[in-house]
Amino acid sequence: MRFRHRRAVVHPRVPGPVANIRTDRSGASGAGGSGAASPRRSRIRHRACALLAAAALAGVPAAAAGLPGGEDRLLDSFVEDGALVDKMWIEFGAAARGSDDGDDLGMRLRTAFRYGRDVEAGADLRLLRRGRDAGAPLYGTEVPTQFEHTGAADPSVYGKYRLLRGACDLAVGARLAIPVAPDDSGLTSGAYEGRGFVAFRGAWRRAALIGHLGLGRSGDARYEAGAEGETFATGSFGSVVFLSRLWNMTAEIDFEGARFRGEEERGRGLLGLDWHPAQNLRVRGGFGAGWGRDSGALRGEAAVAFHF
């Protein structure tokens, strides 16, 4: 029987990367140890790093959810806020006000759009049913006879520009109210009204602190005998507080000076809840009271908002 020796197959040597210091080209460490141990340790390290990274990323949404952002807005002072909406905001709302002098019931469509990085603009359109008793104060004069009318209330448009963003957002803006209802309906004063404001937003723990200072100017009222328009101050302060992943609490106080000669200044407070069961959906509402020319008035608001 003859034995034949097979020729050794010589594989071509593929050039590889230059070996690290204290490591030969086979992957074995110069300090000792087998070449198979190093890849196994490497796999263990990679798996450990992956687990740590997953744990860190899992904590990010929970931490971010605790800080209300630009989509977490107040009900009354929606416009006077240093933050901007992400892209677009569409809100359908209803509001009711009751007092000894009469009642208001209104429906509202609010839209807001963001342009570029620092500009937001929008509009408020309202349908109002208003009733007033004879002798009740309205637009700086007294209501001569009892009435109850339904129609379009004064729409308003606004725009604002964000000057600073970050830990504290700062914006300047203006809004304009346009009379559209008949002067004798009691649904409008018949006067154009413009306002300018400086708004801010800051974070404190798990809440957003929001406020503004501003000045407004009203034209002369045309309702009944009419009243001379005034320059007046405005201000507000409020907070959006994170309660849970789906709930925020809102609280705000608003002040407005006399818009017409002979009229009182007005203050209002509102406490509400904001429920966001889906990423682009919010259901909001609140109850409040007032003082000054809103003394003794109770009111409530509810709205559904879609934002993108």
Contacts in CASP RR format, 6 or more apart in sequence:
PFRMAT RR
TARGET T0000
AUTHOR 0000-0000-0000
METHOD contacts of the structure
MODEL  1
MRFRHRRAVVHPRVPGPVANIRTDRSGASGAGGSGAASPRRSRIRHRACA
LLAAAALAGVPAAAAGLPGGEDRLLDSFVEDGALVDKMWIEFGAAARGSD
DGDDLGMRLRTAFRYGRDVEAGADLRLLRRGRDAGAPLYGTEVPTQFEHT
GAADPSVYGKYRLLRGACDLAVGARLAIPVAPDDSGLTSGAYEGRGFVAF
RGAWRRAALIGHLGLGRSGDARYEAGAEGETFATGSFGSVVFLSRLWNMT
AEIDFEGARFRGEEERGRGLLGLDWHPAQNLRVRGGFGAGWGRDSGALRG
EAAVAFHF
16 25 0 8 1.000
19 25 0 8 1.000
19 27 0 8 1.000
22 29 0 8 1.000
22 30 0 8 1.000
22 31 0 8 1.000
23 29 0 8 1.000
23 30 0 8 1.000
24 30 0 8 1.000
26 35 0 8 1.000
27 35 0 8 1.000
27 38 0 8 1.000
28 34 0 8 1.000
28 35 0 8 1.000
28 38 0 8 1.000
29 35 0 8 1.000
29 38 0 8 1.000
62 245 0 8 1.000
65 242 0 8 1.000
65 245 0 8 1.000
66 206 0 8 1.000
66 242 0 8 1.000
67 203 0 8 1.000
67 206 0 8 1.000
67 208 0 8 1.000
67 242 0 8 1.000
68 207 0 8 1.000
68 208 0 8 1.000
68 240 0 8 1.000
68 241 0 8 1.000
68 242 0 8 1.000
68 248 0 8 1.000
69 83 0 8 1.000
69 208 0 8 1.000
69 240 0 8 1.000
70 81 0 8 1.000
70 83 0 8 1.000
70 84 0 8 1.000
70 85 0 8 1.000
70 86 0 8 1.000
70 201 0 8 1.000
71 85 0 8 1.000
71 86 0 8 1.000
71 89 0 8 1.000
71 282 0 8 1.000
71 307 0 8 1.000
72 208 0 8 1.000
72 240 0 8 1.000
72 248 0 8 1.000
72 274 0 8 1.000
73 81 0 8 1.000
73 83 0 8 1.000
73 85 0 8 1.000
73 240 0 8 1.000
74 81 0 8 1.000
74 210 0 8 1.000
74 236 0 8 1.000
74 238 0 8 1.000
74 240 0 8 1.000
74 250 0 8 1.000
74 252 0 8 1.000
75 250 0 8 1.000
75 252 0 8 1.000
75 270 0 8 1.000
75 272 0 8 1.000
75 284 0 8 1.000
75 285 0 8 1.000
75 286 0 8 1.000
75 301 0 8 1.000
75 303 0 8 1.000
76 236 0 8 1.000
76 252 0 8 1.000
76 254 0 8 1.000
76 268 0 8 1.000
76 269 0 8 1.000
76 270 0 8 1.000
77 210 0 8 1.000
77 211 0 8 1.000
77 212 0 8 1.000
77 236 0 8 1.000
77 238 0 8 1.000
77 252 0 8 1.000
77 254 0 8 1.000
78 110 0 8 1.000
78 112 0 8 1.000
79 158 0 8 1.000
79 159 0 8 1.000
79 160 0 8 1.000
79 175 0 8 1.000
80 197 0 8 1.000
80 199 0 8 1.000
80 210 0 8 1.000
80 211 0 8 1.000
80 212 0 8 1.000
80 234 0 8 1.000
80 235 0 8 1.000
80 236 0 8 1.000
81 171 0 8 1.000
81 199 0 8 1.000
81 201 0 8 1.000
81 210 0 8 1.000
81 211 0 8 1.000
81 212 0 8 1.000
82 160 0 8 1.000
82 162 0 8 1.000
82 169 0 8 1.000
82 170 0 8 1.000
82 171 0 8 1.000
82 199 0 8 1.000
82 200 0 8 1.000
82 201 0 8 1.000
82 210 0 8 1.000
83 162 0 8 1.000
83 169 0 8 1.000
83 171 0 8 1.000
83 201 0 8 1.000
83 208 0 8 1.000
83 210 0 8 1.000
84 114 0 8 1.000
84 118 0 8 1.000
84 119 0 8 1.000
84 120 0 8 1.000
84 160 0 8 1.000
84 162 0 8 1.000
84 171 0 8 1.000
85 112 0 8 1.000
85 113 0 8 1.000
85 114 0 8 1.000
85 120 0 8 1.000
85 307 0 8 1.000
86 114 0 8 1.000
86 307 0 8 1.000
86 308 0 8 1.000
87 113 0 8 1.000
87 114 0 8 1.000
87 307 0 8 1.000
87 308 0 8 1.000
88 111 0 8 1.000
88 112 0 8 1.000
88 113 0 8 1.000
88 114 0 8 1.000
88 307 0 8 1.000
88 308 0 8 1.000
89 110 0 8 1.000
89 111 0 8 1.000
89 112 0 8 1.000
89 113 0 8 1.000
89 305 0 8 1.000
89 306 0 8 1.000
89 307 0 8 1.000
90 109 0 8 1.000
90 110 0 8 1.000
90 111 0 8 1.000
90 305 0 8 1.000
90 306 0 8 1.000
90 307 0 8 1.000
91 108 0 8 1.000
91 109 0 8 1.000
91 110 0 8 1.000
91 111 0 8 1.000
91 303 0 8 1.000
91 304 0 8 1.000
91 305 0 8 1.000
91 306 0 8 1.000
92 107 0 8 1.000
92 108 0 8 1.000
92 109 0 8 1.000
92 303 0 8 1.000
92 304 0 8 1.000
92 305 0 8 1.000
93 107 0 8 1.000
93 108 0 8 1.000
93 109 0 8 1.000
93 110 0 8 1.000
93 301 0 8 1.000
93 302 0 8 1.000
93 303 0 8 1.000
93 304 0 8 1.000
94 105 0 8 1.000
94 106 0 8 1.000
94 107 0 8 1.000
94 108 0 8 1.000
94 301 0 8 1.000
94 302 0 8 1.000
94 303 0 8 1.000
95 104 0 8 1.000
95 105 0 8 1.000
95 106 0 8 1.000
95 108 0 8 1.000
95 299 0 8 1.000
95 300 0 8 1.000
95 301 0 8 1.000
95 302 0 8 1.000
96 103 0 8 1.000
96 104 0 8 1.000
96 105 0 8 1.000
96 106 0 8 1.000
96 299 0 8 1.000
96 300 0 8 1.000
96 301 0 8 1.000
97 103 0 8 1.000
97 104 0 8 1.000
97 105 0 8 1.000
97 297 0 8 1.000
97 298 0 8 1.000
97 299 0 8 1.000
97 300 0 8 1.000
98 104 0 8 1.000
98 297 0 8 1.000
98 298 0 8 1.000
98 299 0 8 1.000
99 294 0 8 1.000
99 296 0 8 1.000
99 297 0 8 1.000
99 298 0 8 1.000
100 296 0 8 1.000
101 132 0 8 1.000
101 133 0 8 1.000
101 135 0 8 1.000
101 136 0 8 1.000
101 137 0 8 1.000
102 131 0 8 1.000
102 132 0 8 1.000
102 133 0 8 1.000
102 136 0 8 1.000
103 130 0 8 1.000
103 131 0 8 1.000
104 128 0 8 1.000
104 129 0 8 1.000
104 130 0 8 1.000
104 131 0 8 1.000
105 128 0 8 1.000
105 129 0 8 1.000
106 126 0 8 1.000
106 127 0 8 1.000
106 128 0 8 1.000
106 129 0 8 1.000
106 153 0 8 1.000
107 126 0 8 1.000
107 127 0 8 1.000
108 124 0 8 1.000
108 125 0 8 1.000
108 126 0 8 1.000
108 127 0 8 1.000
108 303 0 8 1.000
109 124 0 8 1.000
109 125 0 8 1.000
109 126 0 8 1.000
110 122 0 8 1.000
110 123 0 8 1.000
110 124 0 8 1.000
110 125 0 8 1.000
110 303 0 8 1.000
110 305 0 8 1.000
111 122 0 8 1.000
111 123 0 8 1.000
112 120 0 8 1.000
112 121 0 8 1.000
112 122 0 8 1.000
113 120 0 8 1.000
113 121 0 8 1.000
113 122 0 8 1.000
114 120 0 8 1.000
115 121 0 8 1.000
117 162 0 8 1.000
118 161 0 8 1.000
118 162 0 8 1.000
118 163 0 8 1.000
118 165 0 8 1.000
119 159 0 8 1.000
119 160 0 8 1.000
119 161 0 8 1.000
119 162 0 8 1.000
120 159 0 8 1.000
120 160 0 8 1.000
120 162 0 8 1.000
120 171 0 8 1.000
121 157 0 8 1.000
121 158 0 8 1.000
121 159 0 8 1.000
121 160 0 8 1.000
122 157 0 8 1.000
122 158 0 8 1.000
122 159 0 8 1.000
123 155 0 8 1.000
123 156 0 8 1.000
123 157 0 8 1.000
123 158 0 8 1.000
124 155 0 8 1.000
124 156 0 8 1.000
124 157 0 8 1.000
125 152 0 8 1.000
125 155 0 8 1.000
126 152 0 8 1.000
126 153 0 8 1.000
126 154 0 8 1.000
126 155 0 8 1.000
127 150 0 8 1.000
127 151 0 8 1.000
127 152 0 8 1.000
127 153 0 8 1.000
128 150 0 8 1.000
128 151 0 8 1.000
128 152 0 8 1.000
128 153 0 8 1.000
128 187 0 8 1.000
129 148 0 8 1.000
129 149 0 8 1.000
129 150 0 8 1.000
129 151 0 8 1.000
130 147 0 8 1.000
130 148 0 8 1.000
130 149 0 8 1.000
130 150 0 8 1.000
130 186 0 8 1.000
130 187 0 8 1.000
131 146 0 8 1.000
131 147 0 8 1.000
131 148 0 8 1.000
131 149 0 8 1.000
132 138 0 8 1.000
132 143 0 8 1.000
132 146 0 8 1.000
132 147 0 8 1.000
132 148 0 8 1.000
132 186 0 8 1.000
133 143 0 8 1.000
133 146 0 8 1.000
134 143 0 8 1.000
134 144 0 8 1.000
134 145 0 8 1.000
134 146 0 8 1.000
135 142 0 8 1.000
135 143 0 8 1.000
135 144 0 8 1.000
136 142 0 8 1.000
136 143 0 8 1.000
137 143 0 8 1.000
137 263 0 8 1.000
137 264 0 8 1.000
137 293 0 8 1.000
138 186 0 8 1.000
138 223 0 8 1.000
139 186 0 8 1.000
139 189 0 8 1.000
139 221 0 8 1.000
139 223 0 8 1.000
139 224 0 8 1.000
139 226 0 8 1.000
139 227 0 8 1.000
139 260 0 8 1.000
139 263 0 8 1.000
140 221 0 8 1.000
140 226 0 8 1.000
140 227 0 8 1.000
140 260 0 8 1.000
140 261 0 8 1.000
140 262 0 8 1.000
140 263 0 8 1.000
141 221 0 8 1.000
141 223 0 8 1.000
141 224 0 8 1.000
141 225 0 8 1.000
141 226 0 8 1.000
141 227 0 8 1.000
142 224 0 8 1.000
143 224 0 8 1.000
144 224 0 8 1.000
147 186 0 8 1.000
149 185 0 8 1.000
149 186 0 8 1.000
149 187 0 8 1.000
151 181 0 8 1.000
151 185 0 8 1.000
151 187 0 8 1.000
152 180 0 8 1.000
152 181 0 8 1.000
152 187 0 8 1.000
153 180 0 8 1.000
153 181 0 8 1.000
153 187 0 8 1.000
153 188 0 8 1.000
154 177 0 8 1.000
154 178 0 8 1.000
154 179 0 8 1.000
154 180 0 8 1.000
154 181 0 8 1.000
154 187 0 8 1.000
154 188 0 8 1.000
154 189 0 8 1.000
154 190 0 8 1.000
154 193 0 8 1.000
155 177 0 8 1.000
155 178 0 8 1.000
155 180 0 8 1.000
156 175 0 8 1.000
156 176 0 8 1.000
156 177 0 8 1.000
156 178 0 8 1.000
157 175 0 8 1.000
157 176 0 8 1.000
157 178 0 8 1.000
158 173 0 8 1.000
158 174 0 8 1.000
158 175 0 8 1.000
158 176 0 8 1.000
159 173 0 8 1.000
159 174 0 8 1.000
159 175 0 8 1.000
160 171 0 8 1.000
160 172 0 8 1.000
160 173 0 8 1.000
160 174 0 8 1.000
160 199 0 8 1.000
161 171 0 8 1.000
161 172 0 8 1.000
161 173 0 8 1.000
162 169 0 8 1.000
162 170 0 8 1.000
162 171 0 8 1.000
163 170 0 8 1.000
163 171 0 8 1.000
163 172 0 8 1.000
164 170 0 8 1.000
167 202 0 8 1.000
167 203 0 8 1.000
168 200 0 8 1.000
168 201 0 8 1.000
168 202 0 8 1.000
169 200 0 8 1.000
169 201 0 8 1.000
169 202 0 8 1.000
170 198 0 8 1.000
170 199 0 8 1.000
170 200 0 8 1.000
171 198 0 8 1.000
171 199 0 8 1.000
171 200 0 8 1.000
172 196 0 8 1.000
172 197 0 8 1.000
172 198 0 8 1.000
172 199 0 8 1.000
173 196 0 8 1.000
173 197 0 8 1.000
173 198 0 8 1.000
173 199 0 8 1.000
174 194 0 8 1.000
174 195 0 8 1.000
174 196 0 8 1.000
174 197 0 8 1.000
175 194 0 8 1.000
175 195 0 8 1.000
175 196 0 8 1.000
175 197 0 8 1.000
176 192 0 8 1.000
176 193 0 8 1.000
176 194 0 8 1.000
176 195 0 8 1.000
177 192 0 8 1.000
177 193 0 8 1.000
177 194 0 8 1.000
178 192 0 8 1.000
179 188 0 8 1.000
179 189 0 8 1.000
179 190 0 8 1.000
179 191 0 8 1.000
179 192 0 8 1.000
179 222 0 8 1.000
180 188 0 8 1.000
181 187 0 8 1.000
181 188 0 8 1.000
181 190 0 8 1.000
182 188 0 8 1.000
183 190 0 8 1.000
183 222 0 8 1.000
183 223 0 8 1.000
184 223 0 8 1.000
184 224 0 8 1.000
186 223 0 8 1.000
188 223 0 8 1.000
189 218 0 8 1.000
189 221 0 8 1.000
189 222 0 8 1.000
189 223 0 8 1.000
189 259 0 8 1.000
189 260 0 8 1.000
190 221 0 8 1.000
190 222 0 8 1.000
190 223 0 8 1.000
191 218 0 8 1.000
191 219 0 8 1.000
191 220 0 8 1.000
191 221 0 8 1.000
191 222 0 8 1.000
191 229 0 8 1.000
192 218 0 8 1.000
192 219 0 8 1.000
193 216 0 8 1.000
193 217 0 8 1.000
193 218 0 8 1.000
193 219 0 8 1.000
193 259 0 8 1.000
194 216 0 8 1.000
194 217 0 8 1.000
194 218 0 8 1.000
195 214 0 8 1.000
195 215 0 8 1.000
195 216 0 8 1.000
195 217 0 8 1.000
195 234 0 8 1.000
196 214 0 8 1.000
196 215 0 8 1.000
196 216 0 8 1.000
197 212 0 8 1.000
197 213 0 8 1.000
197 214 0 8 1.000
197 215 0 8 1.000
197 234 0 8 1.000
197 235 0 8 1.000
198 212 0 8 1.000
198 213 0 8 1.000
198 214 0 8 1.000
199 210 0 8 1.000
199 211 0 8 1.000
199 212 0 8 1.000
200 210 0 8 1.000
200 211 0 8 1.000
200 212 0 8 1.000
201 208 0 8 1.000
201 209 0 8 1.000
201 210 0 8 1.000
201 211 0 8 1.000
202 208 0 8 1.000
202 209 0 8 1.000
202 210 0 8 1.000
203 209 0 8 1.000
206 241 0 8 1.000
206 242 0 8 1.000
207 239 0 8 1.000
207 240 0 8 1.000
207 241 0 8 1.000
207 242 0 8 1.000
208 239 0 8 1.000
208 240 0 8 1.000
209 237 0 8 1.000
209 238 0 8 1.000
209 239 0 8 1.000
210 236 0 8 1.000
210 237 0 8 1.000
210 238 0 8 1.000
210 239 0 8 1.000
210 240 0 8 1.000
210 252 0 8 1.000
211 235 0 8 1.000
211 236 0 8 1.000
211 237 0 8 1.000
211 238 0 8 1.000
212 234 0 8 1.000
212 235 0 8 1.000
212 236 0 8 1.000
213 233 0 8 1.000
213 234 0 8 1.000
213 235 0 8 1.000
214 233 0 8 1.000
214 234 0 8 1.000
214 235 0 8 1.000
215 231 0 8 1.000
215 232 0 8 1.000
215 233 0 8 1.000
215 234 0 8 1.000
216 231 0 8 1.000
216 232 0 8 1.000
216 233 0 8 1.000
216 234 0 8 1.000
217 229 0 8 1.000
217 230 0 8 1.000
217 231 0 8 1.000
217 232 0 8 1.000
218 229 0 8 1.000
218 230 0 8 1.000
218 232 0 8 1.000
218 259 0 8 1.000
218 260 0 8 1.000
219 229 0 8 1.000
220 226 0 8 1.000
220 227 0 8 1.000
220 228 0 8 1.000
220 229 0 8 1.000
221 227 0 8 1.000
221 228 0 8 1.000
221 229 0 8 1.000
221 260 0 8 1.000
226 260 0 8 1.000
227 260 0 8 1.000
227 261 0 8 1.000
227 262 0 8 1.000
227 263 0 8 1.000
228 260 0 8 1.000
228 261 0 8 1.000
229 259 0 8 1.000
229 260 0 8 1.000
229 261 0 8 1.000
230 257 0 8 1.000
230 258 0 8 1.000
230 259 0 8 1.000
230 260 0 8 1.000
230 261 0 8 1.000
230 263 0 8 1.000
232 256 0 8 1.000
232 257 0 8 1.000
232 258 0 8 1.000
232 259 0 8 1.000
232 265 0 8 1.000
233 255 0 8 1.000
233 256 0 8 1.000
233 257 0 8 1.000
234 254 0 8 1.000
234 255 0 8 1.000
234 256 0 8 1.000
234 257 0 8 1.000
235 254 0 8 1.000
235 255 0 8 1.000
235 256 0 8 1.000
236 252 0 8 1.000
236 253 0 8 1.000
236 254 0 8 1.000
236 255 0 8 1.000
237 252 0 8 1.000
237 253 0 8 1.000
238 250 0 8 1.000
238 251 0 8 1.000
238 252 0 8 1.000
238 253 0 8 1.000
239 250 0 8 1.000
239 251 0 8 1.000
239 252 0 8 1.000
240 248 0 8 1.000
240 249 0 8 1.000
240 250 0 8 1.000
240 274 0 8 1.000
241 248 0 8 1.000
241 249 0 8 1.000
241 250 0 8 1.000
241 251 0 8 1.000
242 248 0 8 1.000
243 249 0 8 1.000
246 275 0 8 1.000
246 276 0 8 1.000
246 277 0 8 1.000
247 273 0 8 1.000
247 274 0 8 1.000
247 275 0 8 1.000
247 276 0 8 1.000
248 273 0 8 1.000
248 274 0 8 1.000
248 276 0 8 1.000
249 271 0 8 1.000
249 272 0 8 1.000
249 273 0 8 1.000
249 274 0 8 1.000
250 270 0 8 1.000
250 271 0 8 1.000
250 272 0 8 1.000
250 273 0 8 1.000
250 274 0 8 1.000
250 284 0 8 1.000
250 286 0 8 1.000
251 270 0 8 1.000
251 271 0 8 1.000
251 272 0 8 1.000
252 269 0 8 1.000
252 270 0 8 1.000
253 267 0 8 1.000
253 268 0 8 1.000
253 269 0 8 1.000
253 270 0 8 1.000
254 267 0 8 1.000
254 268 0 8 1.000
254 269 0 8 1.000
254 270 0 8 1.000
255 265 0 8 1.000
255 266 0 8 1.000
255 267 0 8 1.000
256 265 0 8 1.000
256 266 0 8 1.000
256 267 0 8 1.000
257 265 0 8 1.000
257 266 0 8 1.000
258 264 0 8 1.000
258 265 0 8 1.000
263 293 0 8 1.000
264 292 0 8 1.000
264 293 0 8 1.000
265 292 0 8 1.000
265 293 0 8 1.000
266 290 0 8 1.000
266 291 0 8 1.000
266 292 0 8 1.000
266 293 0 8 1.000
266 294 0 8 1.000
267 290 0 8 1.000
267 291 0 8 1.000
267 292 0 8 1.000
267 294 0 8 1.000
268 288 0 8 1.000
268 289 0 8 1.000
268 290 0 8 1.000
268 291 0 8 1.000
268 294 0 8 1.000
268 299 0 8 1.000
269 288 0 8 1.000
269 289 0 8 1.000
269 290 0 8 1.000
270 286 0 8 1.000
270 287 0 8 1.000
270 288 0 8 1.000
270 299 0 8 1.000
270 300 0 8 1.000
270 301 0 8 1.000
271 286 0 8 1.000
271 287 0 8 1.000
271 288 0 8 1.000
272 284 0 8 1.000
272 285 0 8 1.000
272 286 0 8 1.000
272 287 0 8 1.000
273 284 0 8 1.000
273 285 0 8 1.000
273 286 0 8 1.000
274 282 0 8 1.000
274 283 0 8 1.000
274 284 0 8 1.000
274 285 0 8 1.000
275 282 0 8 1.000
275 283 0 8 1.000
275 284 0 8 1.000
276 282 0 8 1.000
276 283 0 8 1.000
277 283 0 8 1.000
280 306 0 8 1.000
280 307 0 8 1.000
280 308 0 8 1.000
281 304 0 8 1.000
281 305 0 8 1.000
281 306 0 8 1.000
282 303 0 8 1.000
282 304 0 8 1.000
282 305 0 8 1.000
282 306 0 8 1.000
282 307 0 8 1.000
283 302 0 8 1.000
283 303 0 8 1.000
283 304 0 8 1.000
283 305 0 8 1.000
284 301 0 8 1.000
284 302 0 8 1.000
284 303 0 8 1.000
284 304 0 8 1.000
284 305 0 8 1.000
285 300 0 8 1.000
285 301 0 8 1.000
285 302 0 8 1.000
285 303 0 8 1.000
286 300 0 8 1.000
286 301 0 8 1.000
286 302 0 8 1.000
287 298 0 8 1.000
287 299 0 8 1.000
287 300 0 8 1.000
288 298 0 8 1.000
288 299 0 8 1.000
288 300 0 8 1.000
289 296 0 8 1.000
289 297 0 8 1.000
289 298 0 8 1.000
289 299 0 8 1.000
290 296 0 8 1.000
290 297 0 8 1.000
END
